[in-house]
Amino acid sequence: MTVAIERDGLPPWLLPVRQAAESVLPEQLSRFLPPAEGGRPSAVLMLFGEGQYGPDLLLIERARSLRSHAGQPSFPGGALDPEDGDPAGSGPVAAALREAREETGLDPSGVQIFATLPRLYIPVSGFVVTPVLGWWREESPVMPVDPAETGAVFRVPLTELTDPANRARVRHPSGYAGPGFEVAGRLVWGFTAGVIDRVLHYSGLERPWDTRRTVELSEEAISLARGRD
């Protein structure tokens, strides 16, 4: 499946996000950048829509039975398959849409891909991830397709993501602290929260918040994320 990137025809509130995606540098998004060689090509879909409560973002909660990153809120996505095409070309877009369809039942024909972010790296899994940005132009029903993989599908209004009361630094027992969002009864952290945080920041949608506020990552979340060998 080959899907062209369409820049035009977006709602006005989404234009700053497109502009940020087109100009941001990899090192502005993450301190973890892809190695010169190796890594597993992957993609995630950062899908913006307009729901009941205004502009929002589609997220999933990974099933708790998975071997890695279990129970974590995340973007739909996963590793590229051969059918997706060239990892350096249209492959990430095809993979992001395919994975979103497999995980949520999303109809890709209603999605306008308007940008991609620079490739990023998740050291713990070895994934080289391309975030693919889409506008949900024609909405379709979404829900967990396979409960063994997807525990929940939910939409988070941007007003909740930008609400200073919902922002925090999430501290891992290792001492590392990264961005976090307490939304929809969940704690969004890790790679997903990092991408959301940077996109909000560079698009000018971020509101001032208390960066000293810290939330400790629970033992349950750590145990699930580590998975089972």
Legacy VTK file of the C-alpha trace (Angstrom):
# vtk DataFile Version 3.0
C-alpha trace
ASCII
DATASET POLYDATA
POINTS 229 float
0.000 0.000 0.000
1.484 3.304 -1.134
0.097 6.411 0.544
1.254 9.877 -0.494
1.852 12.606 2.045
-0.770 15.350 1.597
0.171 18.646 3.239
-2.915 20.649 2.342
-6.528 20.532 3.466
-5.867 20.361 7.221
-7.946 22.202 9.841
-6.265 25.436 11.005
-5.476 24.107 14.483
-3.378 21.321 12.950
-1.201 23.571 10.777
1.305 24.367 13.571
1.759 20.626 14.121
2.535 20.098 10.430
4.955 23.027 10.418
6.752 21.697 13.493
6.981 18.194 12.004
8.532 19.564 8.842
11.242 21.563 10.626
12.084 19.721 13.857
15.473 18.016 14.150
15.931 14.481 15.516
17.977 15.697 18.482
15.143 18.079 19.406
12.793 15.122 19.798
14.888 12.627 21.737
18.334 11.926 23.106
18.029 8.405 21.683
18.846 8.520 17.971
19.158 5.553 15.594
22.541 3.861 15.333
24.472 4.086 12.078
23.637 0.437 11.438
21.145 -2.047 12.833
17.867 -1.568 14.609
14.477 -2.877 13.571
12.519 -0.477 11.325
9.171 0.382 12.909
6.481 3.033 12.716
3.704 4.477 14.859
0.620 6.452 13.853
0.062 9.756 15.635
-3.544 10.268 14.546
-5.266 13.590 15.205
-9.039 13.873 15.007
-11.930 16.048 16.100
-14.037 14.183 18.611
-16.864 15.005 20.970
-14.589 17.267 23.035
-12.671 18.905 20.211
-9.271 18.097 18.691
-7.880 14.850 20.043
-5.309 12.089 19.677
-5.919 8.363 19.234
-4.065 6.070 21.641
-4.186 2.412 22.559
-3.348 0.456 25.688
-1.243 -2.576 24.947
-2.580 -5.876 26.294
-1.185 -6.955 29.639
-0.379 -10.399 28.249
2.260 -9.114 25.817
5.921 -9.959 26.312
7.111 -6.362 26.244
5.639 -2.929 26.967
2.529 -4.685 28.298
-0.210 -2.453 29.669
1.403 0.723 28.360
-0.571 3.442 26.614
0.966 3.991 23.195
0.388 4.997 19.616
-0.847 2.271 17.277
2.125 0.832 15.447
4.791 -1.821 15.192
7.584 -3.266 13.088
7.644 -3.016 9.318
6.695 -6.108 7.338
8.176 -6.851 3.901
4.813 -5.976 2.350
5.088 -2.423 3.710
7.929 -1.521 1.387
11.170 0.390 1.699
11.993 1.483 5.297
13.735 4.521 3.818
10.756 5.360 1.617
7.024 4.765 1.973
7.395 1.721 4.229
6.854 3.506 7.572
3.613 5.148 6.385
2.259 1.835 5.111
3.291 0.066 8.319
1.725 2.693 10.597
-1.614 2.461 8.796
-1.525 -1.336 8.597
-0.744 -1.723 12.288
-3.445 0.791 13.235
-5.969 -1.193 11.188
-4.879 -4.488 12.780
-4.939 -3.087 16.318
-7.971 -0.788 16.265
-10.011 -1.596 13.153
-9.250 1.877 11.762
-10.173 2.383 8.111
-6.964 3.815 6.568
-8.885 5.309 3.642
-10.219 7.985 6.000
-6.753 9.079 7.135
-4.732 11.844 5.505
-1.014 11.456 6.208
0.406 14.966 6.376
3.937 14.499 7.755
6.473 12.172 9.295
8.884 12.934 12.110
12.576 12.027 12.061
13.405 8.434 12.957
13.954 7.828 16.680
15.396 4.933 18.660
14.069 2.816 21.528
17.204 1.210 23.038
15.372 -1.348 25.184
13.718 -2.935 22.143
16.109 -1.952 19.364
13.295 -0.387 17.343
14.091 2.449 14.930
10.744 4.244 14.935
9.273 6.680 12.432
6.315 8.608 13.890
3.744 9.111 11.119
1.317 12.019 11.556
-2.219 11.725 10.261
-5.465 13.710 10.136
-8.586 11.611 10.720
-10.492 13.215 7.875
-13.265 10.601 7.734
-13.692 8.799 11.025
-14.398 5.088 11.330
-15.298 2.962 14.374
-12.284 1.857 16.428
-11.962 -0.768 19.148
-9.539 -3.531 20.156
-9.396 -6.035 17.293
-7.401 -8.695 19.133
-7.632 -8.509 22.965
-4.406 -10.493 23.137
-2.608 -7.501 21.628
-4.714 -4.431 22.382
-6.321 -3.878 25.767
-8.114 -0.628 24.953
-8.508 2.051 22.297
-9.203 5.601 23.460
-9.134 9.225 22.361
-7.552 11.980 24.438
-8.586 15.615 23.832
-5.653 17.933 23.246
-7.084 20.173 25.970
-6.395 17.360 28.446
-2.888 16.752 27.121
-2.054 20.452 27.411
-3.735 20.951 30.799
-0.915 21.785 33.257
-2.721 19.776 35.948
-2.216 16.612 33.887
1.502 17.107 33.252
4.344 15.592 35.275
7.827 14.145 35.087
7.690 10.360 35.448
10.642 8.980 37.385
11.921 5.462 36.815
13.704 3.663 39.694
16.899 3.994 37.647
16.684 7.725 38.303
15.754 8.704 34.744
12.772 11.056 34.504
10.804 11.761 31.353
7.564 13.474 30.359
4.246 12.048 31.485
0.531 12.727 31.084
-2.182 11.682 33.532
-5.143 11.454 31.167
-8.126 9.158 30.548
-7.502 7.426 33.854
-4.042 6.343 32.687
-0.430 7.416 32.952
1.088 7.956 29.512
4.882 7.697 29.771
7.976 6.471 27.946
8.470 6.879 24.206
4.844 7.855 23.531
4.801 10.613 26.144
8.152 11.880 24.907
6.894 12.298 21.344
3.640 13.953 22.471
5.588 16.312 24.737
7.945 17.445 21.972
5.214 17.813 19.344
3.150 19.975 21.703
6.213 22.037 22.539
7.469 22.725 19.014
3.989 23.303 17.608
3.305 25.971 20.237
0.376 24.080 21.754
2.114 23.470 25.068
0.911 25.439 28.084
3.271 26.347 30.950
3.334 23.595 33.576
5.234 22.763 36.739
8.191 20.701 35.512
9.152 20.037 39.154
6.073 17.875 39.648
7.196 14.251 39.683
5.293 10.971 39.581
7.016 7.737 40.542
6.545 4.909 38.066
4.683 2.101 39.821
6.196 -1.333 40.371
3.309 -2.818 38.387
4.044 -0.598 35.380
7.738 -1.445 35.543
7.052 -5.160 35.814
4.660 -5.104 32.856
7.018 -3.055 30.718
9.910 -5.429 31.362
7.767 -8.297 30.141
8.415 -11.990 30.421
11.379 -13.884 29.033
LINES 1 230
229 0 1 2 3 4 5 6 7 8 9 10 11 12 13 14 15 16 17 18 19 20 21 22 23 24 25 26 27 28 29 30 31 32 33 34 35 36 37 38 39 40 41 42 43 44 45 46 47 48 49 50 51 52 53 54 55 56 57 58 59 60 61 62 63 64 65 66 67 68 69 70 71 72 73 74 75 76 77 78 79 80 81 82 83 84 85 86 87 88 89 90 91 92 93 94 95 96 97 98 99 100 101 102 103 104 105 106 107 108 109 110 111 112 113 114 115 116 117 118 119 120 121 122 123 124 125 126 127 128 129 130 131 132 133 134 135 136 137 138 139 140 141 142 143 144 145 146 147 148 149 150 151 152 153 154 155 156 157 158 159 160 161 162 163 164 165 166 167 168 169 170 171 172 173 174 175 176 177 178 179 180 181 182 183 184 185 186 187 188 189 190 191 192 193 194 195 196 197 198 199 200 201 202 203 204 205 206 207 208 209 210 211 212 213 214 215 216 217 218 219 220 221 222 223 224 225 226 227 228
